[in-house]
Amino acid sequence: MTTAVSAGEIDEGDSLCRFKYGNELASIGPMPPIQPAGGTACRIVHNPILAKDFLPQAKLRELDTVTCSSWALSMFKNHNAAKKKLDSMVSRHPKLRESLGDHFAHAILHAALGEMTQTNKNRHFELFEYVDVDVQAAFKLV
């Protein structure tokens, strides 16, 4: 069983090759504390779901600052938390719905998909996908 890894605990012997974007993560470091994926997840998507809905921000656009989080998938523990975040972002940037989507997809995560950060007070967490895993296949449009 995999245990949680604290920031800075990853040594040079761990090349992060288990992650889909391991090379990119290795060049940034340190990783945030992570643990095996599990529990419910909700992600903001388009209808129908597009391939870009399951790409990390660093693959979608030029970023001023790139962190490990830039290479993770942003998720929420429940529908209400995702909707609250979407509504908040769209109130400031109305055209955001076009790029982010305005629908929600849900899944039950399991350890074979990747590793995740702790859920924060806004019920948000980040999923670092494993190589050769299709996270999108686990999600269903609601």
N, C-alpha and C positions, 0 to 999 in steps of 0.2 A: 504494500500500500504506500502511495506517495504521501509525504507529509508536507505541511505548509513550509514555504521557503521565505525567509525574511529578506528584506532589501539588503543588498550587499553580501549575502551569504553565498552567492553563486561564485564559484572559483573558476580559474582558467580551464580546468579539466572538464567543466560543463559548458560545452560550446553552444548551448541553447538550440542544438540542431533538432530537437524534438518539436520545436515550434515552427509553424508555417513560415514565419518571418524571422527565423532564428538569426540569420546573418545580420539583418538590420538591428535586431535587439542587441546582439553582441557588440555592435559598434556604438551603442548608446549607453546602456547600463547605467546604474544598477537597476535590476528589476524591482518592482514593488513586491510586497509580500503576496504570495499566491498559494493556492490550494487546489486540489482536484476539483473539476467542475461538478456541480450537482445542484439540484433544486429546480425551481421554476425560473423561466426567463421570458422576457417580453422585449421585442425589438421593433423600432419604428421602421416601416417598409412602405413600398409602393404596392398598388393593386393593379395588375398582378405583381408578384414579387420579382424584382430584377436582380441579376447577378451582382450589380453594384451595391445592392442593399446589404450585402455581406462582405464588403471590403472595408478594411480599416481606413481611417481618415488620411493616413500618409500615402495610400494608394490612390485616393480620389482627388486630391488637390495639393497644391504647393502650400506648405505650412511654414510660418515664421519660425516656430520652435518645434523641434521634433523630440518627443520623449518616448519612452517605452509604451505609454498609453496610446500614442499615435498609431501603433501597430497592433492594437487590440480592438475587439469589437465591443462597442458600448451597448450595455443591456440594462434592463431593469427587472426587479424581482416580481413585479406585477403590472397589470394593465394600467391601473390608476396612476402609478408613479410615472410610467412612460407617457401617458396622456398629459399629465401635469407638466412634464418637462417640455413636450412638444408645444403645448399651448403657450408656455412661457417664452420659448424661443421664437415662435411665430408672431407673438404680440410685438416683439422688437424687430423682427425681420420677416414680414409677410410672405416674401417670395421663397422662403426656406422650405415650404411644403413641396415645392417643385423638385428640389434637389434631394431632400430627405425622405419624402413620402408623407402620407397622412393616414396610413393604416397601421395595423399592429399584427405581429406574428408572435405566437407563443410556442414554447417548447419545454420539455422536461430535459434538463441537461444531465449528462452522465460523464464519468471520469475519462472515458475514451475520446471525448471531444476536445479536451484541453484543460487548461488551468485558469482559475479566476481569482480576481482580487476579492477582498472582503466587501460586502455590501455596505455602502455608506448610509448616512441618515436620510438621504433622498431616495433610498432603495435602488441606487445605481451601482453597477459593478462592471468590470471589464473582463472579457474572455480572450485569453491567448490561445488560439487554435493550434492543434497539433498538425504536423505535416500529413498530407494525404487524407485529411478529414474534411467531409462536406458538411459543415455546420448548418448550412441552409436547409439541407434535407431533413433536419430534425424539427424545423419550424413549420407551423401551419398558420395560414392567414385567418384572422378572427373577424 
